[in-house]
């Protein structure tokens, strides 16, 4: 952790401690020490990992499905201009529908459990597709002209040019989409009142006015986001190292 990060976090904790002391009400602002003890209690309870695993699994289902579908649609859009023109209205619709509308529709159609993956997919698909399309459009005109000089099948182009070209964008977009997927997935869990998951624990904390648990589970979400971010960061650095050595 960088020195500047330590300073920022320390300042926030001091402000939090001052605010908690001034209010002196655990329902409104619990003390940092109380939240930390609740956080440790969560991490040392076996059932907590079941809730975390359930939420992460549902979000990853939507994440992977949106990634695969966006790859397919972006490749088809780049290879067949007619498909791109046909898909443009759908792309606009997906980008403009409010997130809460996605959640409500998914809850009606799929129920609480199915809604989490579906909402993650519907929110993340436009993000992946837009970034993949931008990456493919950035190919220089001279590269396209050079490609026209050589006969190559669709599958050869896909394997040797398109997928390697999109790989950096997959990692960069995935890094952002992982955290976004967690946020919208947990929101869908709360609104759908799933039986198991982080969203269920946040909902129970709200019902019982347990602000310490609310903040502790929020810290769990932050920790998960940081872990996903660091994982993608490692992959990005490894990919850059491979390019440099090549």
N, C-alpha and C positions, 0 to 999 in steps of 0.2 A: 504494500500500500504506500502511495506517495505521501510525502510530508504534508502537502497541501490538503490531501484528503483527510488526514488525521486531524488537522486544524479545523476543517469544516465540520467534521463529525463531532468533535469536542465542543465546538461552539453551539451546535444544535442541541447537544445533550445538556449543556449548561442552561440554555434558554428553556428547554423542556423542564428541567429541575426547578428553575425559578417560577415558571408558570404553574407547575403542580403545587409548589409551596404557597403561591399566592392564592390559588383557588381552594386548595386543601379539600378536594372532593374527588374520590377515586372514580366516580361515575363520569365526571366531566374530563378530568385530566389525571390519570394515575401517575404515580411516581415512576421514573425510569427503572429503579431497582425492582419494583413490583412487576413491571412488564417483563423485565429480564428473567425473573424467577419463574414467571408463567411460561416464557419462551423455553427455558431449560426443562420445565416440567413436560412441555409438549414433546420435546426432542427425546426425552427419556421414557416416554409412554409408547408401548408397542402399537397400540391402535392408531396412534397419530400417523404412523408410516403407511397404514392401510388407507387412510384418508388422502394422504399425499400421493400415494401410488395411483389411487383411483382417479384423482383429478388430472395428474400428469398423463395417464394413459388415454383418457378421453380427449385431452387437448392435443396430444401427439397424433391421435387418429385423424383429427381435423387438419392438423399441420401437414402431415404426410400426404393426405388426400388432396389438399389444396396445392401442394408443391407439384405433385404428379400431374394433376389436371392442368395447372398453369403451364407446365413444361410442354405438354401435348398441344394445348391451344396456341401457345406462342410459336412453337415450331410450325404448326399448320398455317398460322397467320403469316409467317415469314416465307414459307414455301409456296403458299397459294393465296395470292392477293384477293381472290373472290371470297375466301373464307374470312379474311381479315375484315373486309367490308361488311359481310354478313354478321360478324361477331361484334362490331363496334357498338350497335345499340344496346346489346346485352352488357357490354363493359360499362357503358355510361349508367345503365340502370343499377348495376351492382355497386358502383361507386357512390351513388346518390342516396340509396336506401339507408335510413338511420339504423344504427346498431340495435336499438331497442326494438325496432320492427322485426329485424331478423330473429331476435330472441323470442318475441311473442309468437311469431309464425312457427318457429321450430318447436316451441312448447305445445302448440295446438296440434301440429302434424305428427310429432315424434315422441312427445312426452318428455319428462324431466331428464332421463338418462340419455336419450338420443339427441336431445337438443344441444348438449355441450359440444359434441363433436361437429354437429351440423353448423352451429353458430361459428365455431372456430374456422370451419371450412369457408363459410360465406364471407367472413370478415377478412381472412388471409388470402383467399384466391385473387381478388383484385390487386392486392399488394404485390404478390408474386408475379402475376401476369404483366402488370404495368412495368415492373423492373426488368423482367425478361425481354419484353418487347423493346424497351429502351436500349438494352445491351445489344440486341440483334440489329437494331436500326443504326447503331453507332459504327457498324462495320464500314470501313472506307470504301469509296466508289472504286478505287483502284483494285481493292481486294475482290470485289464482286466482278470486275472486268477480267481479272486474272482467273477467277474460278470458271468463267464462261469459256475459257480457252481449253479447259480440260474436261473430258467427259467423266462424269461421276454419277453414280446412282443416288437416290434419295437416302438410302441407308449408309452409304459411304460418307456422304456429306454430313449426316447426322452424327456418325461415330467420330469422324476425324476433324470436323470443323465446328459444328453447332454446339454439341455438348461441351467440348473444351472451352468454347467461347463463353458459354453460359455458366460454367462452374464457379468463377469468381462472384458472379451476380447471385448464384444460389446461396453461397456462403454469406455474403453481405446482407441479402434480404432475409435469409433465415435467422440471422443474428437479431434483427429487429422484430421479425414475425414471432419468434419464440416468446418474447415477453408480452407482446400484444395478444397472442393466443391465450396465455395464462390469464390475463386480465379479463378478456371477454368470456373465457370459459368459466371462470369463477363467478362472474356476473350472472351467467346463465344458470349456474348451480344454485345461486341464491334465489333468483326469481322462480326457478322451477322446484326449489326445495327438494333436491336430491336426497336419497337416503344416506349416502356416504360421500365424503369429499370435503375439501377445504371450504367450499361455499356453504355447506351445511353447518360447519363449525362457526363460521362468521355469522350465519343466520341465528344460531343458538345464542351466541354472544350478544347479539342485538336484542333478542327476546328477553334475556335475563339481565340486560344492562351491564354486562361484564366487559367493560372497556379494556381492561387488562388483557383478557383473552382475545378481544378484537384486534388490538395492536400486536399481540404476540403472534397471532396467525398471519397478520399482515407482514410481520418480519419474516415469517416462513416463506411467504410469497416472494418477498424481496430477495431472500437467499436463493430460492429456486431460479429467479430471473438472473441473478448474478452468476450462478453455476452454468446456466445455458449460455449466457453471454461469454463467459470465459472459455467454454467448450468451442464455440464458433470462432472465438479469437485465436485459439490454438490452431484450428483448422486453417484459418485465413493466413496466419503466419507461416504455417507449414507449406501452404500452397505458394506463397510468395518466395519462400526459400527454394522450393523446387523449380520455380520459374527462373530464379537468379542463377541456380546451378546449371540449368539447361542452357 
